[in-house]
């Protein structure tokens, strides 16, 4: 593991930040729904998904902080960085909206996340493979739950179908980052750390198309103009507001300790 980290340290840290930040931000979005879910069962499910994502974020960010070698920890990376330093996917920072928006966002992410983690279980980096194996169990449940809701809403009443289709149409423009890859993704693949990004994109599309067909929803075009930039620090205005809320306490009392 030491040799892998030394050989590709800078892109590896960037890659870990992408993994950790996406999980962290989506986890925070789930946490914002505490007390606002449409039913008690969904309240518990949303919070459990959020807690899973927070745990995954801690694992990825802890590893990134160790590789940076600056004496930081996962909490520092989560609470002391500004929006432009975050490397999360744009789709996870989009507002919760109504329940169709929430589940549509979760599904589009889950359909990518579960295939990514599956590939990472074969990583040449033992620590990444270990974290991915644990996270894959959680992500598999996340995908099953979110896809079931997309199908229920899409193939439900006229109102639920309309809302689910509208959510899908609005969120689709942020899915480009799930299928497009850059030099960091390519470097991780060539080092044997991450899966082939082209195969990942193909599997995401297959999962999405299967669920949308079952949900009687119309898939937007893959040729639609896409928003990108989250993986290199260019974000929508929504991330700044999310971080202001999430980071308030550690920023206000940076040296506070628990007695």
MOSULZI-V318243 format. One record per run of one state. SS is the DSSP state (helix for helix, strand for strand, loop for the rest). FROM is the first residue (numbers start at 1). TO is the last residue. If there is no record, write none. Layout:
ss->(SS & SS)
from->(FROM & FROM)
to->(TO & TO)
This chain:
ss->(loop & helix & loop & helix & loop & helix & loop & helix & loop & helix & loop & helix & loop & helix & loop & helix & loop & helix & loop & helix & loop & helix & loop & helix & loop & helix & loop & helix & loop & helix & loop)
from->(1 & 2 & 8 & 9 & 32 & 40 & 69 & 74 & 80 & 83 & 86 & 90 & 94 & 99 & 121 & 126 & 155 & 158 & 173 & 176 & 180 & 183 & 191 & 197 & 215 & 230 & 233 & 237 & 247 & 248 & 253)
to->(1 & 7 & 8 & 31 & 39 & 68 & 73 & 79 & 82 & 85 & 89 & 93 & 98 & 120 & 125 & 154 & 157 & 172 & 175 & 179 & 182 & 190 & 196 & 214 & 229 & 232 & 236 & 246 & 247 & 252 & 259)
